Amino acid sequence: MATFFLACFAIGGVVLTAQLVMSLLGLGGDHELAAHDASHDPHALTHDGLDLLSVRALAAGTGFLGIIGYAGLRAGTGPVLALGLGIASGLVAAVGIAWLMRSLRRLETDKTLDLGSAIGIEGRVHLTIPAQRSGAGKVLVALHDRLLELPAVTAGPAIASGTNILVTDIDQDTLVVSTSLPLLPEANDVS
């Protein structure tokens, strides 16, 4: 049983070391063992779940299974208890590495402001928008998990401050908006 634990530790350690060296040399990132459909956009493969089948997670789990299992044997526990300790620590290590890698991927998320994604978003007028595109007002919209104050124009009549709006188009760096109807009637609306 000691040979099994030492082999697991050696395999996990060699794979993690090789990945570290490759990362330092810029030769690759983490690879998943799960199959992906090649017809999808490669940038769409990122997700918020834990990659428990990534090479790093599996190597860390295997390495910890080996070292903790071997330490359990050396401490005098029986082989069954040592195996249980090894498996438990391997699972904790795999989940820990997967969680850490997910956290690092979130740091790489592109938060560049893309005004095109504002079309169809509702907001509220902050500074009155003049009628017939005669000038720009300001609106508040939630975009990319941020509340932004952006310039806005309207092709219709002036829109007063505090009015709900709907972004219908983008004209260079300015939102084109119209008044939006509330989805639900107000509580005091008796119509």
Stockholm file with secondary structure:
# STOCKHOLM 1.0

chainA/1-191         MATFFLACFAIGGVVLTAQLVMSLLGLGGDHELAAHDASHDPHALTHDGLDLLSVRALAAGTGFLGIIGYAGLRAGTGPVLALGLGIASGLVAAVGIAWLMRSLRRLETDKTLDLGSAIGIEGRVHLTIPAQRSGAGKVLVALHDRLLELPAVTAGPAIASGTNILVTDIDQDTLVVSTSLPLLPEANDVS
#=GR chainA/1-191 SS CHHHHHHHHHHHHHHHHHHHHHHHTTCCCCCBSSCCCTTSCGGGGCCSSCCTTBHHHHHHHHHHHHHHHHHHHHTTCCHHHHHHHHHHHHHHHHHHHHHHHHHHHHHTCCCCCCGGGGTTCEEEEEECBCGGGSSCEEEEEEETTEEEEEEEECSSSCBCTTCEEEEEEEETTEEEEEECCCSSCCTTCCC
#=GC SS_cons         CHHHHHHHHHHHHHHHHHHHHHHHTTCCCCCBSSCCCTTSCGGGGCCSSCCTTBHHHHHHHHHHHHHHHHHHHHTTCCHHHHHHHHHHHHHHHHHHHHHHHHHHHHHTCCCCCCGGGGTTCEEEEEECBCGGGSSCEEEEEEETTEEEEEEEECSSSCBCTTCEEEEEEEETTEEEEEECCCSSCCTTCCC
//
